Amino acid sequence: MEKEILYAIALNFVPKIGPTIARKLIDHFGSAETIFEQKTKELRQLSGIGPVLAGTLINNQILKLAEQEIAFCEKHKIDITYYKDEKFPKLLNECEDAPTVLFSKGTINLKNKKVISIVGTRKASDYGKSQCERLIRDLTEKGYKLVVVSGLAIGIDGCAHKTALKYGHETIAVVAHGLKEIYPATHRKLATEIINQGAIITEFFSDTRPEAFNFVRRNRVIAGLSPITVVAESPLKGGSMITASLANSYNRDVFAFPGKSTDTNSGGCNMLIKSNRAALIDSADDLEAFMGWHTHNPKPIQAKLFKNLSDDEKEIIKQLTDQEKLNLNSLVKLTKIPINKISFPLINLEMEGIIKSLPGNFFRLV
């Protein structure tokens, strides 16, 4: 695996090969290492790979850069997680544009916890911060173990991380730069606390600066890590709106706190709610009810009923039995039922009152 990680990192050094193309190349050839063993002629025949890219892929200098990156990570005790590794976040892996490699400091433990991404404006008002704090506090009082995901920025992001730490929850900060530095500098102390009670993660190489366009790429990881994205406070334009849009595209649940119609800082939240791109919440009770956390207690399917189900229907129930809920893409992958054939058994199960469809193409047992 160490050799495969070397070649996966090298692949990310190739200009114009983003995560989506990188994953397709690895899947096509079977491994990142095999890609670099190909001749220019074979590479040029692939869609999206021209002569310049093909030439770059057989350039030994790329491997030297990857070796330097690994050496930096070893020196500074930075973990490298390959997307085919069991430790790679499963939900993030469902996104076709997810990173092939993650660099992290700290511990990522998402099992048996409610993972929630909380985002919002950098120019957070007292109202926005109080909504963020109250949500985490009230979910804590309800007994939920949380992992709060955000972007380490000032404003709502910082509030989400600090409140999670305050109430003893793990928190993950997804940053838009390499781990040679921490941005913003005012959050260096907070970053240290997060590493001790969660993790700082990034897809960017160690010396990557926090350039503006990197934040958009960062936002897709925030949206992809969690089944839930909550927009605490946001104007009509900004990174939070991009994160919400990405979460929508991944069929994840999006929620927003409403604000006054005249409040510019809440314009984005109000628009998301008005356009049905986010569900309105004003408390932890709302989030709990929407997600079915307090009512979901799957009952075993009676043996007699189970015998009358098709093999596809039985397989869907099997996959949903140990899960709170699954989205359509996950069900297709887990059941191995083709996307064009899974609708019929899903409709049958819902008509029989065995499963329930939820917003965002999610399903759970009744």
Beta strands, then each sheet from edge to edge (+ up, - down):
strand 1: 79-82
strand 2: 101-106
strand 3: 114-120
strand 4: 146-150
strand 5: 170-174
strand 6: 198-202
strand 7: 228-233
strand 8: 253-256
strand 9: 279-280
strand 10: 326-327
strand 11: 355-358
strand 12: 362-365
sheet 1: 1+ 2- 6+ 5+ 4+ 3+ 7+ 8+ 9+
sheet 2: 10+ 12- 11+
end
